Amino acid sequence: MGLGTWLKVAVVALISVALLGFATSPVVHQAAWDGIKDITDLEVFIGDIPGIDIDDDVNGDVEEPDFLYSQNAVLNATHTITIDAENSTIKDFIIRVVNPEDVHDGQGGWLQEASSINYTLDPQKAFSNESGVNASRGGGAWMEGFMNETYDFQAEGPVTVAFGYNVTSYFAYWPDAGQQSGNLNDIDQWLLDTHLGEMLWDRSGVEEVGYEPDNVEIQNLAQQIVGDEENVYEILRLIFQWIYEEIEYSAGHPQLKTVEETLADRSGDCDDQSTLFISLARAVGVPAWMQMGMLYDSAVDQWEHHAWVRTNIPGVGNVTIDQSNDEFLLNAPNRIITYTDTGEPHLMNDFYNYVGIVTDEADPDWRVEDTLTPEYHQASSEDVTVPYSHMRW
């Protein structure tokens, strides 16, 4: 689903409102974040993403060019959420805002430094209301990495909230991981305890999706792909190669798929492919988890929501795998990291179900528009060369 497209959301009536923190028991409706991402193959973005270009002269072979990435990029974007309850009156509104933070690369450097996160949640500044009704802030608090904001007001027109990000994103890749990688029995126990088993969260309040390493189809497929391999790097490479060859990128479906749906369709978008990768890796004993955020394409001056994989290679550390962008052990500096899975399913549920409203109707027609607007970007003049061999398998 592209930017500015109305999300298709399921309306869910909740008896208990403790999840959203409302003090009474009105009808609460939640919007599911569907992973808005129209990310295509890397070739489309060559020379278009800040910090990515082809260098045909490094090895003299036009068909096998090296890739040039900027060392870092300063990125600034505004995230706007508009809720329209059609003919209903919105009585309360809640948004779970992720608080992006500094992220280390595991090698003594950074993947991201959050220069400033400017949440314009003051109703006088943030709310745009066609009916002109003033809103009063009911209370906000930082809760486990999320900022829960509630507002007590009544409005018949669309309501808009905006907040902005300003970060420095850094390039990172791990070219020597194959030589440095340990085996399965070298993985730290805390990673096994936190990022190995099955983990599911709600999809529109009626189904569960997520990492499914206990699924029989996943276990059989993982064994088929990996065989008796014990080296963690090789296991990750084999899974990456299989998905690269067998699963096509596709966007346009409204919600995160189950791994069974992705396998049946032989296609999926960024978080579909990420949950499939993670399920296969966990099925053979390799901890892996999702990282979410936004990706910038300067060719069209546009941001998209995005998701990718983080995992750990013993002897190397935490690494990035962006399956839907064909980037293995590489973190391009055209992204803002907003949330990293901590192994707690209720927080993943909060991330995917991030907007709630209270209306005067039990089953209102309502929709949510989620847009990302570029404000500023500047790539550094220092480049890093990545050989073609690292980018193709």
Secondary structure as UniProt FT lines:
FT   TURN            3..4
FT   STRAND          6..7
FT   TURN            18..21
FT   STRAND          28..32
FT   HELIX           42..45
FT   TURN            46..48
FT   TURN            50..51
FT   STRAND          52..55
FT   TURN            56..57
FT   TURN            62..63
FT   STRAND          66..70
FT   STRAND          72..84
FT   TURN            86..87
FT   STRAND          90..98
FT   STRAND          103..104
FT   STRAND          110..120
FT   HELIX           123..126
FT   STRAND          128..129
FT   TURN            130..131
FT   STRAND          136..143
FT   TURN            144..145
FT   STRAND          146..155
FT   STRAND          159..170
FT   STRAND          172..173
FT   TURN            175..176
FT   HELIX           177..180
FT   HELIX           184..186
FT   HELIX           189..194
FT   STRAND          199..203
FT   TURN            204..206
FT   STRAND          207..211
FT   TURN            213..214
FT   HELIX           216..226
FT   TURN            227..228
FT   HELIX           232..246
FT   STRAND          248..249
FT   HELIX           259..265
FT   STRAND          267..268
FT   HELIX           270..283
FT   TURN            284..285
FT   STRAND          288..297
FT   TURN            298..301
FT   STRAND          302..313
FT   TURN            314..316
FT   STRAND          317..322
FT   HELIX           323..325
FT   STRAND          327..328
FT   STRAND          330..331
FT   STRAND          335..340
FT   HELIX           345..352
FT   STRAND          353..359
FT   STRAND          367..379
FT   STRAND          383..386
FT   HELIX           388..391
//
